[in-house]
Amino acid sequence: MKKKNEFIYFALKNMKLRVGSTILFFFLIFAFVGPLLTHFQPFVYVHPGGPSPPGARYWFGTTWFGQDVFTQFVHGLRATFLVGGHRRGARNHDRDNGRVHRRLSRGHRG
Protein backbone atom coordinates (compact mmCIF):
# COMPACT_ATOMS: atom_id res chain seq x y z
CA MET A 1 0.00 0.00 0.00
CA LYS A 2 2.91 2.30 0.66
CA LYS A 3 4.11 2.12 -2.97
CA LYS A 4 0.72 3.28 -4.22
CA ASN A 5 0.74 6.28 -1.87
CA GLU A 6 4.29 7.16 -2.93
CA PHE A 7 3.25 7.20 -6.58
CA ILE A 8 0.25 9.42 -5.90
CA TYR A 9 2.42 11.81 -3.90
CA PHE A 10 5.02 11.86 -6.70
CA ALA A 11 2.34 12.42 -9.35
CA LEU A 12 0.82 15.34 -7.47
CA LYS A 13 4.18 17.01 -6.86
CA ASN A 14 5.68 16.48 -10.33
CA MET A 15 4.63 19.35 -12.62
CA LYS A 16 5.86 17.65 -15.82
CA LEU A 17 3.77 14.57 -15.10
CA ARG A 18 0.68 16.67 -14.37
CA VAL A 19 1.06 18.76 -17.55
CA GLY A 20 1.78 15.72 -19.72
CA SER A 21 -1.16 13.79 -18.27
CA THR A 22 -3.46 16.76 -18.81
CA ILE A 23 -2.43 17.08 -22.46
CA LEU A 24 -2.82 13.33 -23.02
CA PHE A 25 -6.24 13.36 -21.34
CA PHE A 26 -7.34 16.33 -23.48
CA PHE A 27 -6.39 14.58 -26.72
CA LEU A 28 -7.96 11.32 -25.58
CA ILE A 29 -11.28 13.02 -24.84
CA PHE A 30 -11.03 15.03 -28.06
CA ALA A 31 -10.48 11.82 -30.06
CA PHE A 32 -13.89 10.53 -28.99
CA VAL A 33 -15.86 13.79 -28.84
CA GLY A 34 -14.25 15.40 -31.90
CA PRO A 35 -16.20 13.53 -34.60
CA LEU A 36 -19.40 14.95 -33.09
CA LEU A 37 -18.09 18.49 -33.73
CA THR A 38 -17.77 18.08 -37.48
CA HIS A 39 -20.33 17.09 -40.07
CA PHE A 40 -17.83 16.28 -42.85
CA GLN A 41 -16.17 12.98 -43.69
CA PRO A 42 -12.33 12.91 -43.70
CA PHE A 43 -11.89 12.12 -47.41
CA VAL A 44 -14.84 13.99 -48.91
CA TYR A 45 -14.12 17.03 -51.09
CA VAL A 46 -15.91 19.88 -49.31
CA HIS A 47 -14.29 22.86 -51.04
CA PRO A 48 -13.60 22.09 -54.70
CA GLY A 49 -11.85 25.43 -55.28
CA GLY A 50 -8.61 24.24 -53.69
CA PRO A 51 -7.13 25.29 -50.35
CA SER A 52 -8.89 27.78 -48.16
CA PRO A 53 -7.60 29.44 -44.98
CA PRO A 54 -9.04 28.64 -41.55
CA GLY A 55 -12.39 30.22 -40.93
CA ALA A 56 -15.81 29.73 -39.37
CA ARG A 57 -16.80 26.92 -41.72
CA TYR A 58 -13.43 25.12 -41.96
CA TRP A 59 -11.69 25.57 -38.59
CA PHE A 60 -8.24 24.40 -39.78
CA GLY A 61 -8.81 25.28 -43.45
CA THR A 62 -8.83 22.87 -46.38
CA THR A 63 -6.16 20.96 -48.29
CA TRP A 64 -5.18 21.46 -51.92
CA PHE A 65 -7.75 18.79 -52.76
CA GLY A 66 -10.50 20.65 -50.88
CA GLN A 67 -10.72 18.31 -47.88
CA ASP A 68 -11.43 19.65 -44.40
CA VAL A 69 -8.22 19.53 -42.30
CA PHE A 70 -10.04 19.62 -38.94
CA THR A 71 -12.06 16.55 -39.87
CA GLN A 72 -8.92 14.71 -40.94
CA PHE A 73 -7.20 15.71 -37.69
CA VAL A 74 -10.08 14.45 -35.52
CA HIS A 75 -10.41 11.12 -37.31
CA GLY A 76 -6.64 10.67 -37.44
CA LEU A 77 -6.38 11.28 -33.71
CA ARG A 78 -8.78 8.45 -33.00
CA ALA A 79 -6.85 6.12 -35.30
CA THR A 80 -3.59 7.10 -33.61
CA PHE A 81 -4.88 6.15 -30.16
CA LEU A 82 -6.26 2.85 -31.47
CA VAL A 83 -2.94 1.91 -33.09
CA GLY A 84 -0.99 3.00 -30.00
CA GLY A 85 -3.20 0.93 -27.73
CA HIS A 86 -2.94 -2.08 -30.02
CA ARG A 87 0.86 -1.81 -30.15
CA ARG A 88 1.08 -1.59 -26.36
CA GLY A 89 -0.82 -4.86 -26.10
CA ALA A 90 1.45 -6.44 -28.69
CA ARG A 91 4.55 -5.26 -26.79
CA ASN A 92 3.32 -6.93 -23.60
CA HIS A 93 2.56 -10.08 -25.56
CA ASP A 94 6.06 -10.07 -27.11
CA ARG A 95 7.63 -9.59 -23.68
CA ASP A 96 5.75 -12.58 -22.28
CA ASN A 97 6.74 -14.73 -25.27
CA GLY A 98 10.37 -13.70 -24.73
CA ARG A 99 10.28 -15.08 -21.19
CA VAL A 100 8.90 -18.39 -22.42
CA HIS A 101 11.51 -18.57 -25.19
CA ARG A 102 14.40 -17.88 -22.77
CA ARG A 103 13.09 -20.50 -20.36
CA LEU A 104 12.82 -23.11 -23.10
CA SER A 105 16.24 -22.28 -24.56
CA ARG A 106 17.89 -22.95 -21.16
CA GLY A 107 16.47 -26.43 -21.14
CA HIS A 108 13.82 -25.79 -18.51
CA ARG A 109 11.08 -28.41 -18.91
CA GLY A 110 8.79 -27.53 -16.09
C-alpha positions, -999 to +999 in steps of 0.1 A: +000+000+000+029+023+007+041+021-030+007+033-042+007+063-019+043+072-029+033+072-066+003+094-059+024+118-039+050+119-067+023+124-093+008+153-075+042+170-069+057+165-103+046+194-126+059+176-158+038+146-151+007+167-144+011+188-175+018+157-197-012+138-183-035+168-188-024+171-225-028+133-230-062+134-213-073+163-235-064+146-267-080+113-256-113+130-248-110+150-281-105+118-301-139+105-290-159+138-288-142+154-319-162+135-346-194+149-331-181+185-337-178+181-375-203+171-401-178+163-428-162+130-437-123+129-437-119+121-474-148+140-489-141+170-511-159+199-493-143+229-510-136+221-547-118+254-553-086+242-537-071+253-504-089+278-482-076+294-450-090+286-415-124+302-409-158+297-394-168+269-417-134+251-420-117+256-386-082+244-398-088+253-434-088+229-464-062+210-483-052+215-519-078+188-528-105+206-509-107+183-479-114+196-444-082+195-423-100+196-389-121+165-399-089+147-409-072+157-377-101+145-355-104+111-373-066+107-374-064+113-337-088+085-330-069+061-353-036+071-336-049+061-302-063+028-315-029+019-331-010+030-300-032+009-277-029-021-300+009-018-301+011-016-264-008-049-261+015-064-287+046-053-268+033-069-236+026-101-256+061-101-271+076-096-237+057-126-223+067-147-253+104-137-247+103-151-212+089-184-224+115-186-252+144-179-228+131-205-204+128-231-231+162-223-246+179-229-212+165-264-211+138-258-185+111-284-189+088-275-161 
